[in-house]
């Protein structure tokens, strides 16, 4: 399955300054392709777009979270105070504290939250890292099963084997290779076709199943899966019933309640091109709304004022 890639232009002061090439797969409610750009069946690294599948593997293994905390277990959060407190709640519920985390130390991604940490004399900490909710949930899953805590990121650990099995089941693909994500967790290489299939499985599952619990928590609490002002939360607020998860190196995966779904990958990892292409995919599936228009074109600043845009060619 291959077609010409999409091109995204970065226009500054009337001149095309840069160009990003994008892959896109958008499928209808019946799962059939509606729009395809680029080699969507080639191996790809979905990065944090796989977090809902990782969380599903944990729920199937006994993780007993609901609502906001279940959404946080799928999150690439901004380190806002409610994110940090939520991660601490997950840990304390398992009888653990921040010392058990094995993700890297970081500052909050949210500028206001970061400034407040620094203003108060704080610094980098594992709990502020955007994957701390997922790591806290991984530790809680290990605790309920009596699995080793210190080695929970090892690909051979029972937790990671359960997650890998879940990824293979929902994508319908064998994991072609295992790498290491930015947070230190195992990273599984599959195709955009497989990730799209997996997201459809989450939203179309029967109510009350682990799959549907993940999708429902995710959609009910978009700010907990990203951040208050993040574009992923804006997309979910703009399209009722939509589930969107972004990943590093400019990957997006989404699914609507009726099974319309898709994935986006910007080939050079340019995050500024990701949201305009995702909006285009949603529009191709008839999921466009007036609220999405503000996200369809990225604004470029010069001297603090708009001087250009990031747009599809």
C-alpha positions as CSV (number, residue, x, y, z in Angstrom):
1,X,0.0,0.0,0.0
2,X,1.8,3.1,-1.2
3,X,0.9,6.5,-2.7
4,X,2.6,9.9,-3.0
5,X,3.4,11.6,0.3
6,X,1.8,14.8,1.3
7,X,3.8,17.9,1.4
8,X,3.6,20.6,4.1
9,X,5.0,24.0,3.4
10,X,6.5,26.4,5.9
11,X,5.8,29.8,4.5
12,X,7.5,32.9,6.0
13,X,6.9,36.4,4.7
14,X,5.4,35.0,1.5
15,X,8.3,32.6,0.7
16,X,8.4,28.8,1.2
17,X,11.2,28.4,3.7
18,X,11.0,24.6,4.4
19,X,9.0,21.6,3.3
20,X,8.0,18.5,5.3
21,X,6.9,15.2,3.7
22,X,4.1,13.3,5.4
23,X,2.6,9.8,5.4
24,X,-1.1,9.5,6.1
25,X,-3.6,6.6,6.4
26,X,-7.3,7.4,6.9
27,X,-9.8,4.6,7.0
28,X,-13.6,4.6,7.1
29,X,-16.0,3.1,9.7
30,X,-15.7,-0.3,7.9
31,X,-11.8,-0.1,8.1
32,X,-11.3,0.4,4.4
33,X,-8.8,3.0,3.2
34,X,-10.3,6.4,2.4
35,X,-7.1,8.3,1.9
36,X,-3.5,7.0,1.7
37,X,-0.2,9.0,1.3
38,X,3.2,7.4,1.6
39,X,4.4,3.9,2.6
40,X,1.9,3.4,5.4
41,X,2.6,-0.4,5.4
42,X,6.4,0.2,6.1
43,X,7.8,-0.2,9.6
44,X,7.5,2.8,11.8
45,X,8.2,3.9,15.4
46,X,4.9,5.2,16.8
47,X,6.6,6.3,20.0
48,X,4.1,7.5,22.6
49,X,1.2,6.9,20.3
50,X,1.5,3.3,21.6
51,X,0.7,4.3,25.2
52,X,-3.0,3.3,25.1
53,X,-1.9,-0.2,24.0
54,X,0.7,-0.3,26.8
55,X,-1.9,0.7,29.3
56,X,-4.2,-2.0,27.9
57,X,-1.6,-4.6,28.6
58,X,-1.4,-3.3,32.2
59,X,-5.2,-3.3,32.7
60,X,-5.3,-6.9,31.4
61,X,-2.6,-7.7,33.9
62,X,-4.6,-6.4,36.9
63,X,-4.0,-2.6,36.9
64,X,-7.1,-1.2,38.8
65,X,-7.3,2.4,37.7
66,X,-10.3,4.4,36.4
67,X,-11.1,7.8,35.2
68,X,-8.4,10.5,35.2
69,X,-5.7,8.2,36.6
70,X,-6.4,5.6,33.9
71,X,-6.1,8.4,31.3
72,X,-2.9,9.5,32.9
73,X,-1.4,6.0,32.5
74,X,-1.7,6.6,28.7
75,X,-0.4,10.2,28.9
76,X,2.5,12.2,27.5
77,X,1.6,14.9,30.0
78,X,2.8,18.4,30.4
79,X,3.8,18.2,34.0
80,X,1.0,20.5,35.2
81,X,0.3,20.2,39.0
82,X,-2.7,17.8,38.5
83,X,-0.5,15.5,36.3
84,X,2.2,15.3,38.9
85,X,-0.3,14.8,41.8
86,X,-2.0,12.1,39.7
87,X,1.2,10.2,39.1
88,X,2.0,10.4,42.9
89,X,-1.5,9.0,43.6
90,X,-0.9,6.0,41.3
91,X,2.4,5.3,43.1
92,X,1.1,5.7,46.6
93,X,-1.9,3.5,45.8
94,X,0.7,0.7,45.1
95,X,2.6,1.5,48.3
96,X,5.4,3.2,46.3
97,X,7.0,6.6,45.9
98,X,8.9,8.5,43.3
99,X,12.2,6.7,44.1
100,X,10.8,3.7,42.2
101,X,10.5,5.5,38.9
102,X,13.1,4.7,36.2
103,X,12.1,7.4,33.7
104,X,14.7,10.2,33.2
105,X,14.6,13.3,35.3
106,X,13.0,16.4,33.6
107,X,11.3,19.7,34.1
108,X,7.6,20.1,33.3
109,X,6.9,20.7,29.7
110,X,4.2,23.3,30.5
111,X,6.0,26.7,30.7
112,X,3.9,28.0,33.6
113,X,4.4,24.9,35.6
114,X,8.1,24.8,34.8
115,X,8.6,28.4,35.9
116,X,6.8,27.7,39.1
117,X,9.0,24.7,39.9
118,X,12.2,26.8,39.2
119,X,10.8,29.8,41.1
120,X,10.2,27.6,44.2
121,X,13.8,26.4,44.1
122,X,13.0,23.0,42.5
123,X,14.7,21.3,39.7
124,X,14.5,18.2,37.4
125,X,12.7,15.2,38.8
126,X,11.4,11.9,37.4
127,X,7.9,12.8,38.5
128,X,7.9,15.8,36.1
129,X,8.9,13.7,33.1
130,X,6.1,13.4,30.5
131,X,5.9,9.6,30.8
132,X,5.8,9.5,34.6
133,X,2.1,8.5,34.6
134,X,2.8,5.5,32.4
135,X,5.8,4.5,34.5
136,X,3.8,4.9,37.7
137,X,1.1,2.6,36.2
138,X,3.8,0.1,35.1
139,X,5.1,-0.1,38.7
140,X,1.6,-0.4,40.1
141,X,1.0,-3.3,37.7
142,X,4.1,-5.0,38.9
143,X,3.2,-4.5,42.5
144,X,-0.2,-6.1,42.1
145,X,1.4,-9.1,40.4
146,X,4.4,-9.5,42.7
147,X,6.7,-8.9,39.7
148,X,10.2,-7.3,40.2
149,X,10.1,-3.5,40.4
150,X,13.7,-2.6,39.7
151,X,13.8,-4.3,36.3
152,X,10.3,-3.3,35.0
153,X,11.7,-1.7,31.8
154,X,13.6,-4.9,30.7
155,X,12.0,-6.3,27.5
156,X,12.1,-9.7,29.1
157,X,10.2,-8.6,32.2
158,X,6.7,-10.2,32.6
159,X,5.1,-6.8,32.3
160,X,6.9,-5.9,29.0
161,X,6.1,-9.4,27.6
162,X,2.4,-8.9,28.4
163,X,2.5,-5.4,26.7
164,X,4.2,-6.9,23.6
165,X,1.6,-9.6,23.4
166,X,-1.1,-6.9,23.6
167,X,0.5,-4.8,20.9
168,X,0.8,-7.8,18.5
169,X,-2.8,-8.8,19.2
170,X,-4.4,-5.4,18.5
171,X,-2.1,-4.4,15.6
172,X,-2.5,-7.9,14.0
173,X,1.2,-7.8,13.4
174,X,4.3,-9.4,14.8
175,X,6.6,-6.9,16.4
176,X,9.4,-6.6,13.8
177,X,12.0,-5.0,16.2
178,X,12.3,-3.7,19.8
179,X,14.0,-0.5,20.6
180,X,14.2,1.9,23.6
181,X,11.9,4.9,23.8
182,X,13.0,8.2,25.2
183,X,11.6,7.3,28.7
184,X,13.6,4.0,28.7
185,X,10.6,1.7,28.1
186,X,10.7,-0.9,25.3
187,X,9.6,0.5,21.9
188,X,7.9,-1.8,19.4
189,X,8.2,-1.3,15.6
190,X,5.0,-2.0,13.6
191,X,3.3,-0.4,10.6
192,X,0.8,2.6,10.4
193,X,-1.7,0.1,9.2
194,X,-1.3,-1.9,12.4
195,X,-1.5,1.1,14.7
196,X,-4.7,2.3,12.9
197,X,-6.2,-1.2,13.3
198,X,-5.3,-1.2,17.1
199,X,-7.0,2.2,17.7
200,X,-10.1,1.1,15.9
201,X,-10.2,-2.0,18.2
202,X,-10.1,0.3,21.3
203,X,-13.0,2.5,20.4
204,X,-15.2,-0.3,18.9
205,X,-14.8,-2.7,21.9
206,X,-17.8,-3.5,24.0
207,X,-18.5,-1.2,27.0
208,X,-16.8,-2.4,30.1
209,X,-14.1,-4.3,28.4
210,X,-10.5,-3.3,29.1
211,X,-10.1,-1.9,25.6
212,X,-13.2,0.2,25.9
213,X,-12.3,1.4,29.4
214,X,-9.0,2.7,28.0
215,X,-10.8,4.5,25.1
216,X,-13.5,5.9,27.4
217,X,-11.1,7.2,30.0
218,X,-8.9,8.7,27.3
219,X,-11.8,10.6,25.6
220,X,-13.4,11.7,28.8
221,X,-10.2,13.3,30.2
222,X,-8.2,14.7,27.3
223,X,-6.3,17.2,29.4
224,X,-5.0,14.3,31.5
225,X,-3.6,12.5,28.4
226,X,-1.6,15.5,27.2
227,X,-2.1,19.0,28.7
228,X,-4.6,21.8,29.2
229,X,-3.4,23.7,26.1
230,X,-2.0,20.9,24.0
231,X,-3.3,20.4,20.4
232,X,-4.2,16.8,21.1
233,X,-6.7,17.9,23.8
234,X,-7.9,20.6,21.5
235,X,-8.6,18.1,18.7
236,X,-10.5,15.8,21.1
237,X,-12.6,18.7,22.4
238,X,-13.3,19.8,18.8
239,X,-14.5,16.4,17.6
240,X,-16.9,14.6,20.0
241,X,-15.9,10.9,20.5
242,X,-12.5,11.3,19.1
243,X,-9.4,9.7,20.6
244,X,-6.0,11.2,19.6
245,X,-2.5,10.2,20.9
246,X,0.6,11.9,19.7
247,X,4.1,10.4,19.7
248,X,7.6,11.8,19.4
249,X,9.1,12.4,16.0
250,X,5.8,13.6,14.8
251,X,3.4,10.6,14.9
252,X,-0.3,10.8,15.5
253,X,-2.9,8.1,15.9
254,X,-6.6,8.6,16.2
255,X,-10.0,6.9,16.1
256,X,-13.6,8.1,16.3
257,X,-16.5,6.3,18.0
258,X,-17.8,4.8,14.8
259,X,-14.4,3.3,13.8
260,X,-13.2,6.0,11.4
261,X,-9.5,6.1,12.2
262,X,-6.0,7.0,11.0
263,X,-2.4,7.6,11.6
264,X,0.0,10.3,10.5
265,X,3.8,10.4,10.4
266,X,6.0,13.4,9.4
267,X,9.0,11.7,7.8
268,X,11.6,14.2,9.2
269,X,10.1,14.3,12.6
270,X,9.0,17.9,12.3
271,X,6.3,18.4,14.9
272,X,5.0,21.6,13.5
273,X,3.7,19.7,10.5
274,X,1.9,17.0,12.5
275,X,-1.3,18.7,13.5
276,X,-2.2,20.3,10.0
277,X,-1.8,16.8,8.5
278,X,-3.9,15.2,11.2
279,X,-6.6,17.8,10.6
280,X,-6.5,17.0,6.9
281,X,-7.0,13.3,7.7
282,X,-10.0,14.1,9.9
283,X,-11.5,16.2,7.2
284,X,-11.0,13.4,4.7
285,X,-13.1,11.2,6.9
286,X,-15.9,13.8,7.3
287,X,-14.8,14.6,10.9
288,X,-14.0,18.2,10.2
289,X,-15.6,20.9,12.5
290,X,-15.4,24.7,12.7
291,X,-13.2,24.3,15.7
292,X,-10.6,22.4,13.7
293,X,-10.1,25.3,11.3
294,X,-7.9,27.0,13.9
295,X,-5.6,24.0,14.0
296,X,-5.4,23.4,10.2
297,X,-2.7,26.0,9.7
298,X,0.2,26.6,12.1
299,X,1.2,30.2,12.8
300,X,4.8,31.3,12.3
301,X,6.0,34.3,14.4
302,X,8.5,36.9,13.6
303,X,9.3,39.6,16.3
304,X,6.4,38.3,18.3
305,X,3.8,38.7,15.5
306,X,2.4,36.4,12.8
307,X,4.5,36.5,9.6
308,X,3.8,33.1,8.0
309,X,2.2,29.7,8.4
310,X,2.6,26.0,8.2
311,X,0.1,24.5,5.7
312,X,-0.5,21.7,3.4
313,X,0.6,22.4,-0.2
